Amino acid sequence: MPGTMRIAFGSDPNATDLKEALMAVAEARGHTAADLGATDPVYAHVATDVATAVASGDYDRGVLLCGTGIGVSIAANKVPGAYCALVSDVYSAERAQLSNNANLISMGAQTLGLEVAKALLARYLECEFDPESRSGPKVAAITAFERRSASA
């Protein structure tokens, strides 16, 4: 299980209440939660801000929220070094980290109930990627492709 983490949160205005509830969950688990915004209706802005902060190492992980979680995930994944997984069940929240080393997750405030979203966040935060696992070479292939694309 990972130690204390710095977690960046961001959402569009529709997901502000869920963001605040999830920040409280992270803090109750001993993590530092930072609010990087929720007022811009153009979700891509906050998504790329959070993704950039995580990819740069300012934060260990990130959590993004919008109506469905899809838009913020797509936007975040445009940032080099950001690996955002849309999660909707506990197994995918777990595998986002264990199988894919996702440094961000996204969720939909209009598609998930509060208790489900809390459970997803809790499970994601409990997991830590092991590069020596059978998923290690798969994740390495993704990052190698990203490096090749960036230098092209």
N, C-alpha and C positions, 0 to 999 in steps of 0.2 A: 504494500500500500504506500502511495506517495506521501511525503511529509506535507508540511504547510506550504500552500501555494498562493501566488498572487494571481487573481483571476479578474480579467477585464470583462465587463458586461456592457452591452449596448442593445438598443431596441428602437423600433419606430414608435410613434406616439400610441398606436393601438396596443402595444405590448408593455407599456410602462408599469402597470400594476403587477404583471407576472414577473418582470425584471426585478422589481423591488422585492418581491416575495422570494425569488431565487437567490438574490444577493444575501438575504437574511439566512437562508439555508446554508450557503457557503460560509458565512461568518460564524454560524452556530457550530459548524464543523471545524472551526479553527483557522480558516483561510482568510486572506485579505481580499475583499471585494471592492473593485473600483468601478464607478459608474462613468462610462465614457459617452453617455448621451442617450436621449430618448425624444428630443423635441423636433428633429428634422423629419418631415414626412417622406423625404427621399431616403429610403432605408439603405441605399447603397453607400451613402456618406458615412453613416455610423458603422456599417459593416466593414468598410475598408479601413476606417480609423482603428477599430478594435483589432482587425486582422493584422494591420501594420504593427500595432503595439505588441501583439503576441509574437509575430514573426521576428521582430527586432530583439526580442528577449526582455522587453520591459515588463512583460507579464508571462507567467508560465502557461496559462490557458485562457481561453475566451469563451463567452456564452453570448449568442446572438438570438434575438427574438423579433419576429414580425408576425403578421397574420398567420402564415403557414410555415414559416421558417425557410421556405424555398429561396426567396429572393435574397435574403441576407447570406445564405449559404453560397449561392452563385457568386454574389459580389465578393465575399470574403476569399473565395478560392481563386480570384484573379490576382491576389497579392502573393508574390513569391514567398515561399516559406510558410504560408498559411494553408492548413489542411482542415477544412471544416466539414463535419458530417452532420447531416440532418437526422435527428433521432426522434423516434416516435414510440419506442417500446424499450423496456429495460435491457433486453438482449442487444439491440442495436447500440444503445448507450454504452454498454460494456465493450462491445466489439469495436466501437469507434476508437477506443484507446488500445485495447489488447491486440487487435488484429491490424489496425490501420494507423496508429500513432497520431490520431487526430488531435491537434492542439486547440481546436475550437469545435464547439457543437452549436447547432441551431435547433430551435423549436418554434412551433406555431402557437401563438396565444389564442387563436380562434379554432384550433384543431385539437388541443389538449386541455384536459382539466388541470386544475392547480395541483392536486395530489399526484397525478401522473407525472407532471413536469418536475415536481420535487423529487420523486423517485428516480427519474431519469438523470437528473443532475447528481444526486447522491451516488448513484452507481458509477457514473462517468468519473467522478472525483475519487472514487475508491480504487480505480484501476490505473495501472502503470504499464506502458509498453516495454517489452523485453526484446531488444534487437537480436538476441540469440534464439528467439522463438522461431517456429516455422514461418511466421509472418515477416520476419526480419528481411529476407531477400525480396519479398514482394514490396515492402515499403522502400527498400533501397532502390528498387527499379523505378519507383515513382519519383524519388528525389533525384536520381541520376537523369531521368528524362527532363525534369524541370531545369537542372543545371545545363544540360545540352541545349535546351530551347532558349535559355537566357543568354547563352554565348553565341547563338546563331545570328 
